[in-house]
Amino acid sequence: MVAVFIALMVISTVLIGLAVTRLTATTKGGTASGSVEVTIRDYFFNPENITVPVNTTVSWTNNGSMAHTVTALSGAPVMFDSSTLNPGSVFTYRFTVLGTYPYFCKIHTFMRGNVTVVGSTPPSSVSIVDFAFNPQNITVKMGTTVKWTNNGASIHTVTTLTGAPLTFDSQNIAPGGTYSYTFTQPGIYPYYCKIHPFMLGNVTVTA
């Protein structure tokens, strides 16, 4: 009986240790370079909505009995697609651009999820997606260089509107291209895309 009791105590200790290790691995997503796990089951993502720091890697594991996908919806700062994930398969993606990423399963389109990527410091970069600036409004200190990256499939521009303290115009930015501008004067800088005038953004520069 004593031997059985000792054996049960050893097994319990091992199981508790594994549980603590698992919890630590899961909560590492709270750091800027950690990871977060999402479970895919028939038919939902769990958790459905997560918020992670920039540079976090999210892993989706298909623990269900059917094939699924993890596919970004239109409006995401950067598009991604896992392709078909058979039961037991894993898809990972590292989020390096701030913003909100709605996604779904292409096979079962009613399955929806959402990843919100936040930063620890005010953003000084903007992602251009068809057809929006993300984030649309940013506030930076004078002397900051703001970088726009065209992560969409269409050509865009970054062009100041009337009323900006200083004017700038990126000219055409092809998909994958970038444009940078250093703000040397405080004020409010509204801007838009000359090709798609409904695309609006704003940079507020403080002293």
N, C-alpha and C positions, 0 to 999 in steps of 0.2 A: 504493500500500500504506500509505503514511504517513497519507494522508487517511482511509482506511478504519479504520486503528487509532485515529485521533483521534475519529472518529465513534462507534466502539464505546465508547471511554472516556467520551464525553459521555452516551451512552445509559445506560451502567452507573451513572454518577453520578446521573442523573435517577431511575433505578429505585431506587437505594439511598435517595435523598432521600424518595421516595414511601413506601418501606417504613418509614423512621423516622417520618415523619408519621403513618402508619397506626398504628404501635405506640404513639406518644404519645397519639393520640386514644383508643385502646382502654384504656390504663392510666390515663386520667384518672378512671376510676371509683373510684380509690383516694382521691379527695378528696370532701369532704362535698357538693359541688355538681357532681360530674362526671357522666359517662355511661358505660354499659357496653353492649356489644353481644352479642346472642345470635343465632345462625344457626339457622334452621329448615330441615331437610332431610327427605327422605322416608326414614325416619320417625323423627326424633329432634330434640331441642333440643341445641345445642352452644354453650357448655358446658351440661350438664344441671343442675348445681347451682352457684349463685354466691352469694357473700356481699358485700354492698355497704353503705357508710355511708348513714345516713338522708339524705334529699333527693337521692339519686342517681336519674337517669333511665335506665331500661333500654329498649333498642330491640331488638325482634325483627324480623328480616328473613327473609322466606320465599324462600330460595334453592333450593327444591325445585321439583318439576314438578306438585305437587298443592296444592289449597287446604287450609289449616289454620286453627286458632284458638289463641289464648292466653287461657285462661280459668281464673280462680282457683277452687280447690277449696274445699269447706266447711271452715271452720276458719281461713282466712286472716284477718288483722286487718281488711283492707278488700278487698271483692270488685272484680274488674275482668274485662272481657271484650272481646277485640279485635273480635268478630264475625268473619266469614269473611275470611281473608287469602289472596288469590289470589297465584300466583307473582309475585315481584317486589315485593309489598306490604310495608309496614313498620308496626309497631304500637309506640308508645312509652307508657311509664307512669312517673310520678315517685313514688317510694316515700317518703312523709312520715311513716309510722307504723312504729315498730319492731315486729319480730316475724318469724315464718316464714310464707312465702307458697307453699304448694304449688299447682301449676297443671298443666293438661293441655290436650290438643286435643280439643274436643268431637266432631270428625269421626272422629278416630282415638284413642279413649280410652286406649289403651295407651301413648301418648306422654305422658311425665311430666317435669316440671321443678320446680325449687325455688329461690326467692329468699329469702335470710336477710338481714334489714335490722338493722344494729347501729348504736349511737350511740357517740360519743366521750366522752360524759359519762353518769352514771347517769340513767336515765329518770325524769321527773317527770310523765309522762302515761301513761294507760292506755286502751287501746282495748277497748270492750265489743263482742264479736261473739257471734252466736248459736252456741253458748251458752257463752262463756268470757270471762274477763278476760285481756288480753294486753298486757304481761307479767303473769303471775299473781302474782309476788312482786317487790316493789321495795324498795330501801333508800334513804332520803333523809335529809338533815340537818334538824334542828329549824328551823322557820320556813319550810320549803318548802311551796309550794302544789301539790298534786297535782290534775290535771285528768283526769276520766273523760269519754270521748266515746262515745256509743252509735252505733257504725258498723254495727249489725245491723238486722234488720227487725222485731224485737220490742221491747216495752217492758221495761225492767229497772230495778233499784234498786241503790244502793251503800249498804249498811247494816252497821254494825259488829256483830260478834258479842260474846257475853259474854266479859269479860276484857280488853277494850280499855281503855287508860288514860283515854280520852275517847270519847264516843259521837257518831256522826253518822249521818244518814239523808237520802239524796238525795230521797226520795219517788220517784214514777215519772219515769223519763227516757225520753221518746219517741225513736224513731229520729231521729238527727241532733242530739239534744240533748246537753248537757254538764252536768257537776257538778264543782265545785271545792271543795277543803277545805284549809285551812292547818293544818299540824301544829305545835302550839306546845308539845307535851310529848313527851319521848322515850318509847320503849316499842314494843311490838309490837301492831299493829292488825289483827286478823283481821276480814274482812268477807265479805259474801255478797249475793246478790240475793234479796230476799224473795219475788219471784214465781217464781223458779227456784232453790230452796235448794241445789241441787247445784253451783251456780256459786260458787266460793270464790276469795278473793284475800287478799293480806297486804301490809301496809305496815310496814316496820321503820324507826323514826325514831331517829336517833342525835343525841347532843348536839353 
